[in-house]
Amino acid sequence: MKTDQGKLTMDTLRTVIRNIKALEEELQAERTSELERAYYTYNTISFAGLFVIGFTMMGAVLTIRKKSRENRQLMALEVENNRKLIRLNEKEVKLRMDISKFMGNAAHDLRSPLNAINSVNELMKMDAYLLSREHSELLDFISESTSQMASLINNLLEVNKFDEGTIAVTPEHIDIHALLKTLIFGHETATVKKNIRLKTESDFEGRTVYTDKGIFVQIADNLISNAIKYSPIGKKVEIFLKDDSNGYRLTVTDQGEGIPETDMPRLYRRYQTLSARPTAGEKSTGLGLSIVKELVDLIGGTIDVNSARDTGTTFSVLFPHIPETAAKSSDLKEVQTQD
């Protein structure tokens, strides 16, 4: 105490404590400043994030509203287009019915004058020996033309029946072998003219078959006619009528140029012009095979085609069995078809 040593020690201690306290306050102030900067940065980032999120949400809402408005407009347009399409379909159906009716009436009306022309021509051919060769050839030309016109009329009437849904399957017991021979004989003039040899085989000689006579005649006649029409001069046409486990099968093979693969999808469509052309200037309406296909579908049969370039074409039609008991009980209700 006399030397003031204790006092000096206490003053030094107080100075150290003050320095430590000042340093602590300085550190506290620095810490507080760092925290304030951190809070500021956090708040800035949060605000920016919220702003971006809000802006994005607002953009999304506006986009959704715009898309919703566009979708409503598209739906309204689609509804209107559907209404127009329905009206067009109704007009098309009515137009097709009107055309079908007109074609049917026209075909019926053409039959009478055509029969008259054919009758007069046949009478004139009876005195052909009195005529010159040129006049006789003209009479043959008239016969051929009237035959082609009659075939066209029959095809138009058949198509008209399909469109009106008036074709019914009416089976009966028929001598199908004799019927096929009669059909082949009807094409004798064409085969002689083109020097085409006919080969026929049948499993049905002396037998009867329960089937629709008219449908068989239409299918067989069209296939035989086409085979002759598309066969070159001097070739052969084969016609086979064979038993099948599911009914009976008619196969007609020619030695023509064949059907290109590109024509196959259009083969059974109406009024189609295919690549293959008749070999002697014969006329084609583009209806024969479409009628065949519709008739085959009508009776529940099948039609197959096998064709090779420059080798020929084979059409094979399966006529299914028609149970007589089922036919009698149901009377084979009229079947409607669609184009």
TALINNOR-V601475 format. One line per field, one symbol per residue. burial: 1 if it has 9 or more other ideal C-beta (glycine too) atoms within 8 Angstrom, else 0. Layout:
BEGIN
burial: ???
END
This chain:
BEGIN
burial: 000000000000000000000000000000000000000000000000000000000000000000000000000000000000000000000001100110110110011001001100110110010010001100100110010111111011111111101010101001011011101100100110010101011111001011111011111111111111111100111111110000111111111101110011001000010101011000011111111111111110101010100001111111110100001000010010100
END
